[in-house]
C-alpha cells in the first residue's frame, strides 16, 4: 500500500522554512503588484493631466514623476485609497454614544418631531403675519433709536 505524502498519520508537514518562503513569496508578489499599480496609475494621471489641464486651465504639461508626486500629494492631503468613509463619524458615535439619542428624545418629549408636519400650514395661517408684525416692530424700534 502506497502512502500519499499529504494524507494520513505519517503525512508530510511543511517545515517552518517553507512557510516563511511562502510568506516571503506573497510579500514579494504584493510589493510587485503595488509597484505595477503605482506605475500605471502615474501614467494615467500624467495622460489625463496633459490632455485636460492645458486645454481647460492653460497649465503646462507634466512629467511622469510630477504626476506620481501629485498622486502622493493627493493621498496625503485627502486621505483616499482605503480610507474608510465613516471612520470619523464612527469615532464620534463611540465618543458620544448617547448624544444623538438624547437630542431626539428631547424633541420627541416636546412634540417637535411630530409637529414639523404642520409647519407649512402654520406659516401660511399665522407665521407669515407674525413675522411681518415682528419686522414692523423692529423697524419702529430702529426709528426710535435714530430719533434719540
C-alpha positions in Angstrom: 0.0 0.0 0.0 1.4 3.3 -1.1 1.3 6.2 1.3 0.4 9.7 0.0 2.8 12.3 1.4 0.0 14.8 2.3 -2.6 12.5 3.9 -2.7 10.2 6.9 -0.9 9.9 10.2 2.6 9.9 8.6 1.8 12.8 6.3 4.4 15.2 5.3 4.0 18.5 7.1 5.6 21.7 5.7 8.5 23.0 7.8 8.8 26.5 9.1 11.3 27.3 6.4 8.8 26.5 3.6 6.1 28.5 5.4 8.5 31.5 5.6 9.3 31.1 1.9 5.6 31.1 1.2 5.0 34.3 3.2 8.1 36.0 1.6 6.6 35.0 -1.8 3.3 36.6 -1.0 5.0 39.8 0.3 7.1 39.9 -2.9 4.0 39.5 -5.0 2.2 42.2 -3.1 5.1 44.7 -3.5 5.4 43.9 -7.2 1.7 44.4 -7.6 1.9 47.8 -5.7 4.8 48.9 -7.9 3.0 48.0 -11.2 -0.2 49.7 -9.9 1.8 52.9 -9.0 3.4 52.9 -12.4 0.2 52.5 -14.2 -1.7 55.0 -12.0 1.1 57.6 -12.5 0.9 57.1 -16.3 -2.9 57.5 -16.2 -2.6 60.7 -14.1 0.0 62.1 -16.5 -2.1 61.4 -19.6 -5.2 62.9 -18.1 -3.4 66.0 -16.8 -1.6 66.6 -20.2 -4.8 66.1 -22.0 -7.2 68.2 -19.9 -5.3 70.8 -17.8 -3.5 72.7 -20.7 -6.8 72.9 -22.6 -9.0 73.9 -19.7 -6.8 76.0 -17.5 -3.8 76.8 -19.7 -1.4 74.9 -17.4 1.8 73.2 -18.7 2.3 69.6 -19.3 3.9 67.4 -16.6 6.3 64.5 -16.5 5.6 61.0 -15.1 7.4 61.8 -11.8 5.4 65.0 -11.4 2.2 63.1 -11.9 3.4 60.5 -9.4 4.1 63.3 -7.0 0.5 64.7 -7.5 -0.8 61.2 -6.6 1.2 61.1 -3.4 0.3 64.7 -2.5 -3.4 64.0 -3.0 -3.1 60.9 -0.9 -1.5 62.9 1.9 -4.0 65.8 1.6 -7.2 64.0 1.0 -6.5 60.5 2.5 -8.1 58.3 -0.1 -7.1 54.8 -1.1 -8.6 52.5 1.5 -9.6 55.2 4.0 -13.0 54.2 5.4 -15.5 56.8 4.7 -17.3 56.8 8.0 -14.3 56.4 10.3 -14.7 59.9 11.8 -18.4 59.5 12.3 -17.9 56.1 13.9 -15.3 57.7 16.2 -17.8 60.4 17.1 -20.5 57.9 17.8 -18.2 55.9 20.0 -17.0 59.0 21.9 -20.6 60.4 22.3 -22.8 57.4 22.1 -26.0 58.9 23.6 -25.7 62.5 22.3 -27.9 62.0 19.2 -30.4 59.9 21.1 -30.7 62.5 23.8 -31.4 65.2 21.2 -34.1 63.0 19.6 -35.6 62.1 23.0 -35.9 65.8 23.9 -37.5 66.6 20.6 -40.0 63.7 21.0 -40.9 64.9 24.5 -41.5 68.4 23.3 -43.5 67.1 20.3 -41.2 68.9 17.9 -40.6 65.9 15.6 -44.3 65.2 15.1 -45.1 68.9 14.9 -43.0 69.6 11.8 -45.6 68.1 9.5 -47.8 71.1 10.4 -45.2 73.8 9.8 -46.2 74.8 6.3 -49.8 75.2 7.3 -48.8 77.2 10.4 -46.6 79.5 8.3 -49.5 80.2 5.9 -52.0 80.9 8.6 -50.1 82.6 11.4 -46.4 82.6 10.8 -46.2 85.0 7.9 -48.4 87.6 9.6 -46.5 87.2 12.9 -43.1 87.6 11.1 -44.3 90.7 9.2 -45.5 92.2 12.6 -42.1 91.4 14.1 -40.3 93.2 11.2 -42.6 96.2 11.7 -41.8 96.4 15.4 -38.0 96.2 14.7 -38.3 99.0 12.1 -40.2 101.2 14.7 -37.5 100.4 17.3 -34.8 101.4 14.9 -36.5 104.6 14.0 -36.9 105.5 17.7 -33.2 104.9 18.3 -32.3 107.1 15.4 -34.5 110.0 16.7 -32.8 109.9 20.1 
